[in-house]
Amino acid sequence: MKRRLFFKNAASASLGLGLTKFSTIETASNTSEKEIQFCVTIEENKLQFFSDVIKEPIKIVHIADTHMFRDDDRGVPYKKYSGRMAKAYNQTKHFKTDEVTNPELAFEAALNFAKESQADLITLIGDIFSFPSEAAIEWVQAKLEEVNIPYIYVAGNHDWHYEGMEGPLEGLRDKWIVDRLLPLYQGNHPLMAVYDVKGIRFVAIDNSTYQINEDQLAFFKKQVSSGIPMVLLVHIPMYAPGKSIGFGCGNPVWGATSDRNFELEGRLKWPEEGHTKTTFDFHKAVFSAPNLLGIFAGHIHRFSIESIKGKPQIVTDDNASGGYLDVNFMPMDPKDQSLIF
């Protein structure tokens, strides 16, 4: 099947069916536009969301930016494209202890925590790989099979990128998703999918080119109109005032004039005209969604939290340096109801 046809057909299917990979309970649609009330508490890398729309506890281990560089003979033809990133994270220092570590040890530690804490879900939100190495992808798949916990994968800008390889970002993303990354999506659409867990809908949107297409915007709006409590998963953080260009999805200054790394990363320069209207419309739709509990992202390699219109965006430290988030969605205790009602 041709790549363009694959994505066109898959997008249509996702918009029609919702593409729920796993669901632990049946959830009825609710088209009410009533704003969900919730509280969020944060202590180091542990986050807790409390709301009366959360009916039973859900534990999520959120991982981004592992930057696996494992490779083998199959990667030899691509050495000229993978050379820089193959050396970038060979050895790292743990973000808490400063002890020497590496991406594979850090990834295994996060998965071990997920297993020991009986997590309901693992979210892998981009740049799990430094380039689309078959050996690294197979290694990650094997580790995920060992822990046997449901997971969601969304690509980051490095996962599908061989530096210096010619072509537009969207075309390169399509190629390497189909050729290498596709098994990680478990049959779901790579650019947009939903996963229902105990009444909460996790909406995975690939914004690894920094932009959003029309199908993705329509898909997201469909999830908003459902009224189901939801969490958005993206690799590139959504723009927030005062933040760096790394918060590049919906950033009003994103574009050619702010692109400092295109030569280093061996890719086409960001467009002169900046973001498309669709990308800006997505940004507005996200922070206007009454049923959105929060946004989880990666990309910038350090913990960050922003709030726009009462919607928190949480970015994790990079997993290459041992970072991950322990996220807990909890029912609101009756004694705390007065805090939000």
Protein Blocks (a to p, Z undefined) as FASTA:
>chain_A
ZZklmmmmmmmmmmmnoppabdcbdcdddfbfbdcddddddehjaccdddfklmbdcddd
ddehklpabdcfklmmmmmmmmmmmmmmmpccdfklopacdfklmmmmmmmmmmmnopab
dcdeejkbfbdcfklmmmmmmmmmmnopacdddddfklmpcghiacdfklmmmmmmmmmm
mmmnnopafkbccddeehiacddddfknopacfklmmmmmmmmmnopacddddfbdcdde
hiafklmghpakgcjklmmklmmnopacddfklpafklmmmmmmmmmmmkbgbdcdehjo
pacdddeehiacdddddfklopacddddddddfklmmmmZZ
